[in-house]
Amino acid sequence: MAVLPDLHLHYVQACQDLSQPENPFIARVLQEADKNDEISTKGITLKLAGNNPLVPVPRVTDDDLGVLVTVLDQAAFVTGLDLAYNLLTDAGAKTIATFLQENSSLQYLNLMFNDIGTSGAELIAEALHSNQSLVHLRMTGNKIGNQGGMFFASMLKINSTLEKLDLGDCDVGLQCLTATAIALTQNKSLKAINLNRPLLSSQQEETTVHIARMLKSNSSLVELHLGKHGIKNFGVERLCEALYGNSSLRYLDLSCNNITGDGVQFLGELLKRNRTLRILDLSANRIEDVGAIYLSEALATRNMTLQALSVVNNNISGKGLLALAEAMQSNTTLTHIYIWGNKLDRSTCVAFWELIEVGRLQLDCTDVAPYEVDGEILLAEQSHGLGKHRYWTPHSATVEPGAANASLDILPVSEY
């Protein structure tokens, strides 16, 4: 039997050698890792996220990170590192960049919502020019700006290992999105990218046009997030035109845009012919009844591949919601549907109660749950949705990793 390495002991020794006080949060996580029976066979992820609401922790600083990486240099069994919601700055990014250049085992790195800026982004992106192990990088919420995003766009022209990149909420701009789209016409390894909430001053949808052109030639991208891009009906039409010839994209996120019922008409026609899309997120648009009916017509008659649909907060009334419920009765492939935030009248409540009652719709596959008051069926909201685990992960050990609609868990990128 192999002797398991003692991460905690190495950490204590490194703190003494570097005259750095111990961070009790890091010490506790390393102690728990030392007890993990799978540490020497499967590899582990060190979960050092600083946003645990159940147990307030001292968040990881740049100095803490400097000590930690000296421990991880000799720990090839650590394949994942979650440093989300901590106090890391560009100095910490420099430490991470050096570690990535020297490390050949880390596959997952989560740096979301730290304080890394443009210079830190440059260092991390340049490290990925040579790194051949990292598969998934999350930079979400670090204000790297347009120039910082440009460094990652340049990296995508060189790196052939990275499969998932999250640049959502990073304040990237027009030039970054354009450069990223161009890079993805050549990149054959990236399978998922989050470009949510860029800072765009133009209303001309140039970025959507560039992304649509990319989708015509890209044959590897499986998941694409374009939330809060200001996409209107013109942009939706361009994307749909591109997707007629695309046979790889499984998950399209168009949430929080300016899409109306007329724009959904193009999506409805696409769904009648597309045999690839599995997940479509239209949350927080303005599709209303006419858009819901376009979708229901495609789902009821022609599309038998879509598995998850979100129309949350779209000003849909009973007419449109009933059409979607009826479509589910004839379409057996659509298993996940999210409707909260619309006008749930009595007929809608009864229709979705019936779907749940007969087992057509499972409670953990929707965001509504029926209950009865004085003989009348009503619907209550559940905290489910395609973006449920986008910004947080459950701390309870009772929650399965693939539970409750965490988007990628419906359709793991690794399958492709």
C-alpha positions in Angstrom: 0.0 0.0 0.0 1.4 3.4 -1.0 2.2 5.9 1.7 -0.1 8.9 1.4 1.6 12.3 1.3 1.0 14.6 4.3 -0.2 17.9 2.8 -0.9 19.5 6.1 2.5 18.7 7.5 4.2 20.1 4.4 2.0 23.2 4.7 3.0 23.8 8.3 6.7 23.3 7.4 6.4 25.7 4.4 4.8 28.4 6.6 7.7 28.2 9.0 10.3 28.2 6.2 8.7 31.3 4.6 7.9 33.0 8.0 4.2 33.2 6.9 1.4 32.7 9.4 -0.8 29.7 8.8 -4.2 30.2 7.3 -6.5 28.0 9.4 -8.9 27.5 6.5 -6.1 26.1 4.3 -4.8 24.0 7.1 -8.2 22.4 7.7 -8.8 21.7 4.0 -5.4 20.1 3.7 -6.0 18.0 6.8 -9.3 16.8 5.3 -7.5 16.0 2.0 -5.0 13.9 3.9 -7.8 11.7 5.1 -9.2 11.1 1.6 -8.8 7.5 0.6 -8.9 8.3 -3.1 -6.0 10.8 -2.9 -3.4 8.4 -4.4 -5.6 6.8 -7.1 -8.1 9.3 -8.5 -6.7 12.8 -7.8 -8.6 15.4 -5.7 -9.8 19.0 -5.9 -8.9 21.3 -3.1 -12.0 23.3 -2.3 -10.7 26.6 -0.9 -13.6 28.9 -2.0 -14.1 31.7 0.4 -17.9 32.0 0.2 -19.0 29.2 2.5 -22.0 30.8 4.3 -22.2 28.0 6.8 -18.6 28.3 8.1 -17.0 31.8 7.8 -13.4 31.4 6.8 -10.3 33.6 6.5 -10.1 34.1 2.8 -7.0 33.2 0.9 -4.6 36.1 0.2 -1.7 36.4 -2.2 0.7 35.5 0.6 -1.3 32.4 1.5 -1.2 31.3 -2.1 2.5 31.7 -2.2 2.9 29.1 0.6 0.2 26.8 -0.8 1.8 26.4 -4.2 5.1 25.3 -2.6 3.1 22.5 -1.1 1.4 21.6 -4.3 4.6 21.6 -6.4 5.2 18.0 -5.1 1.5 17.0 -5.1 0.7 15.6 -8.5 -2.5 14.0 -7.1 -4.1 17.4 -6.7 -5.8 17.8 -10.1 -8.2 20.6 -9.1 -8.0 23.9 -7.2 -11.0 26.0 -6.3 -9.9 29.5 -5.1 -13.2 31.3 -5.9 -14.3 34.3 -3.8 -11.0 35.0 -2.2 -8.7 38.0 -2.0 -6.3 37.2 -4.8 -4.9 40.2 -6.9 -2.4 40.4 -9.8 0.3 39.4 -7.4 -1.5 36.1 -6.8 -2.1 35.8 -10.5 1.7 35.9 -11.0 2.1 33.0 -8.5 -0.6 31.1 -10.3 1.0 31.7 -13.7 4.4 30.4 -12.4 2.7 27.4 -11.0 0.9 26.6 -14.3 4.1 26.8 -16.2 5.8 24.3 -13.9 2.8 22.1 -13.0 1.7 19.2 -15.3 -1.1 17.7 -13.3 -3.6 20.5 -12.5 -6.7 20.1 -14.7 -9.3 22.4 -13.0 -8.7 26.0 -11.8 -11.4 28.2 -10.4 -10.4 31.8 -9.8 -13.9 33.4 -10.0 -14.7 36.6 -8.2 -11.2 37.5 -7.0 -9.5 40.9 -7.7 -7.4 39.9 -10.7 -7.0 42.7 -13.3 -5.5 43.1 -16.7 -1.9 42.4 -15.8 -2.8 39.3 -13.9 -4.9 38.1 -16.9 -1.9 38.6 -19.1 0.3 36.4 -16.9 -2.2 33.6 -16.6 -3.0 33.6 -20.4 0.7 33.5 -21.2 1.3 30.6 -18.9 -1.4 28.7 -20.8 0.7 29.1 -24.0 2.9 26.3 -22.7 0.7 24.5 -20.1 -0.6 21.2 -21.4 -2.7 19.9 -18.4 -5.3 22.5 -17.6 -8.7 21.6 -19.0 -11.1 24.0 -17.2 -10.4 27.6 -16.2 -12.9 29.9 -14.5 -12.1 33.7 -14.5 -15.7 34.8 -13.8 -16.1 38.1 -12.1 -12.5 39.3 -12.3 -12.4 42.7 -13.9 -9.7 41.9 -16.4 -11.3 44.3 -19.0 -11.1 44.2 -22.7 -7.3 44.1 -22.9 -7.2 41.2 -20.4 -9.7 39.3 -22.5 -7.6 39.9 -25.6 -4.7 38.0 -23.9 -7.0 35.0 -23.5 -8.2 35.3 -27.1 -4.5 35.2 -28.2 -4.0 32.2 -26.0 -6.8 30.3 -27.7 -4.8 30.5 -31.0 -2.0 28.6 -29.3 -3.3 26.4 -26.5 -4.7 23.0 -27.6 -5.6 21.5 -24.2 -8.1 23.9 -22.6 -11.7 22.6 -23.0 -13.7 25.0 -20.8 -13.1 28.8 -20.4 -15.3 31.1 -18.3 -14.9 34.8 -19.0 -18.4 35.8 -17.8 -18.7 39.1 -15.9 -15.1 40.1 -16.7 -15.9 43.5 -18.4 -14.6 42.3 -21.8 -15.5 44.4 -24.8 -16.0 44.5 -28.5 -12.4 43.8 -29.5 -12.1 40.9 -27.1 -15.3 39.2 -28.3 -14.3 39.7 -32.0 -10.8 38.3 -31.4 -12.2 35.4 -29.4 -14.6 34.6 -32.3 -11.8 34.7 -34.8 -9.6 32.5 -32.6 -12.4 29.9 -32.3 -12.6 29.5 -36.0 -9.2 27.8 -35.7 -9.2 26.3 -32.2 -10.3 22.7 -32.2 -10.1 21.9 -28.5 -12.4 24.4 -26.7 -15.8 22.8 -26.0 -17.4 25.4 -23.7 -17.1 29.1 -23.3 -18.9 31.7 -21.2 -18.9 35.2 -22.5 -21.8 36.6 -20.4 -22.2 40.3 -19.7 -19.6 42.1 -21.8 -19.4 45.9 -21.8 -20.7 46.9 -25.2 -21.5 50.5 -26.3 -22.7 49.7 -29.8 -26.3 48.6 -30.6 -25.3 47.2 -34.0 -24.7 43.6 -32.7 -21.3 43.3 -34.4 -20.1 40.8 -31.9 -23.2 38.6 -32.5 -22.4 38.6 -36.3 -18.8 37.6 -35.6 -19.9 34.8 -33.3 -22.4 33.6 -35.9 -19.6 33.4 -38.5 -17.5 31.5 -36.1 -20.3 28.9 -35.5 -20.4 28.3 -39.2 -16.9 26.9 -39.2 -16.3 25.7 -35.6 -17.0 22.0 -35.2 -15.8 21.5 -31.6 -17.8 24.0 -29.4 -20.5 22.3 -27.4 -21.6 25.0 -25.0 -21.9 28.8 -25.6 -23.1 31.4 -23.2 -24.1 34.8 -24.6 -26.2 36.2 -21.7 -26.5 40.0 -21.4 -25.2 40.7 -24.9 -28.0 43.0 -26.0 -29.0 40.5 -28.7 -32.1 41.5 -30.6 -34.1 39.8 -33.3 -31.5 40.6 -35.9 -28.7 38.8 -33.9 -30.9 35.8 -33.3 -31.5 35.5 -37.0 -27.8 35.5 -37.7 -27.1 32.9 -35.0 -29.9 30.6 -36.4 -28.6 30.9 -39.9 -25.2 29.8 -38.7 -26.6 26.9 -36.6 -28.3 25.3 -39.6 -24.9 24.0 -40.6 -23.4 23.5 -37.2 -23.5 20.0 -35.8 -21.6 20.4 -32.6 -23.4 23.0 -30.4 -25.5 21.3 -27.7 -26.1 24.2 -25.3 -27.1 27.8 -26.3 -27.6 30.4 -23.6 -29.3 33.6 -24.8 -30.6 34.7 -21.4 -31.1 38.3 -20.4 -31.2 39.8 -23.9 -33.8 41.7 -26.0 -35.3 38.9 -27.9 -39.0 39.2 -28.7 -41.5 36.8 -30.2 -40.5 37.7 -33.7 -36.9 36.6 -32.9 -38.1 33.3 -31.5 -39.7 32.6 -34.8 -36.2 32.0 -36.2 -35.4 29.7 -33.2 -38.6 27.8 -33.8 -37.7 27.2 -37.5 -34.2 26.2 -36.4 -35.6 23.7 -33.9 -37.7 22.0 -36.6 -34.5 21.1 -38.5 -31.7 21.1 -35.9 -30.8 17.7 -34.5 -28.0 18.9 -32.2 -29.2 21.4 -29.6 -30.1 19.9 -26.3 -30.3 22.9 -24.0 -31.8 26.3 -24.8 -31.9 29.1 -22.3 -34.2 32.1 -23.2 -34.6 33.4 -19.6 -35.3 37.1 -19.1 -36.2 38.0 -22.7 -39.5 39.3 -24.0 -40.8 36.4 -26.1 -44.4 36.6 -24.7 -47.2 34.3 -25.9 -46.3 34.5 -29.6 -42.7 33.3 -28.9 -43.9 30.5 -26.6 -46.3 29.3 -29.3 -43.5 29.3 -31.9 -41.4 27.1 -29.6 -44.3 24.8 -28.7 -45.1 24.2 -32.4 -41.6 23.2 -33.1 -41.4 21.0 -30.0 -44.8 19.3 -30.6 -44.3 18.4 -34.2 -40.7 18.3 -35.4 -38.1 18.6 -32.8 -37.2 15.5 -30.8 -33.8 16.4 -29.5 -34.1 19.4 -27.1 -33.9 18.2 -23.5 -34.0 21.4 -21.5 -35.8 24.8 -22.1 -35.9 27.8 -19.9 -38.4 30.6 -20.6 -38.3 32.2 -17.1 -39.3 35.9 -16.9 -40.6 36.3 -20.5 -44.0 37.9 -19.9 -45.8 34.7 -21.1 -49.4 34.4 -20.1 -51.6 31.3 -19.8 -52.1 30.9 -23.6 -48.3 30.5 -24.2 -47.7 28.4 -21.1 -50.5 26.0 -22.0 -49.1 25.6 -25.5 -45.8 24.5 -24.0 -47.5 22.1 -21.6 -49.4 20.6 -24.4 -46.2 20.2 -26.5 -44.7 18.2 -23.6 -47.5 15.7 -23.8 -46.5 14.8 -27.4 -42.8 15.4 -27.0 -41.1 12.8 -24.8 -37.6 14.1 -25.2 -38.0 17.5 -23.4 -37.4 16.6 -19.8 -36.4 19.9 -18.2 -38.6 23.1 -18.4 -38.5 26.3 -16.4 -41.4 28.8 -16.4 -41.3 30.8 -13.2 -41.7 34.6 -13.5 -44.5 34.4 -16.1 -48.2 34.9 -15.7 -49.2 31.6 -14.1 -53.0 31.6 -14.3 -55.3 28.8 -13.1 -55.2 26.8 -16.3 -51.4 26.9 -16.4 -51.2 25.7 -12.8 -53.5 22.7 -13.6 -51.7 21.9 -16.8 -48.3 21.6 -15.1 -49.8 19.9 -12.0 -51.1 17.2 -14.4 -47.7 16.8 -16.1 -46.1 16.3 -12.7 -48.9 14.1 -11.4 -48.6 11.6 -14.2 -44.8 11.6 -14.0 -44.2 13.3 -17.4 -42.4 16.1 -15.6 -40.2 15.4 -12.5 -40.1 17.9 -9.7 -36.3 18.2 -9.9 -36.5 19.0 -13.6 -38.6 22.2 -13.3 -38.8 25.3 -11.1 -42.4 25.0 -10.0 -44.1 22.7 -7.5 -47.9 22.4 -7.2 -49.8 22.8 -4.0 -53.5 23.1 -3.2 -55.5 25.8 -1.3 -59.2 25.4 -0.8 -59.5 23.0 -3.7 -57.5 25.2 -6.1 -54.2 24.1 -7.6 -51.4 26.7 -7.4 -47.7 26.6 -8.3 -44.8 27.6 -6.0 -41.3 28.4 -7.1 -38.4 26.0 -6.6 -34.8 27.1 -6.6 -34.0 25.1 -9.8 -32.8 26.4 -13.1 -30.1 26.1 -15.8 -27.9 28.5 -14.0 -28.4 27.1 -10.5 -24.8 26.1 -9.9 -23.1 28.8 -12.1 -22.0 30.9 -9.2 -22.0 28.5 -6.3 -21.8 24.8 -5.5 -23.6 23.0 -2.7 -21.7 22.5 0.6 -24.0 19.7 1.7 -22.6 16.2 1.1 -26.1 15.0 0.4 -26.3 16.8 -2.9 -25.2 14.8 -5.8 -22.6 16.5 -8.1 -25.1 16.2 -11.1 -28.2 17.2 -9.2 -30.8 19.8 -10.1 -30.0 21.2 -13.5 -26.5 22.6 -13.2 -26.5 23.1 -17.0 -23.3 21.2 -17.7 -24.4 18.3 -15.6 -27.4 17.8 -17.9 -24.9 17.4 -20.8 -21.3 16.9 -19.6 -18.8 18.4 -22.0 -16.5 15.4 -21.4 -18.9 13.3 -23.5 -17.7 15.1 -26.6 
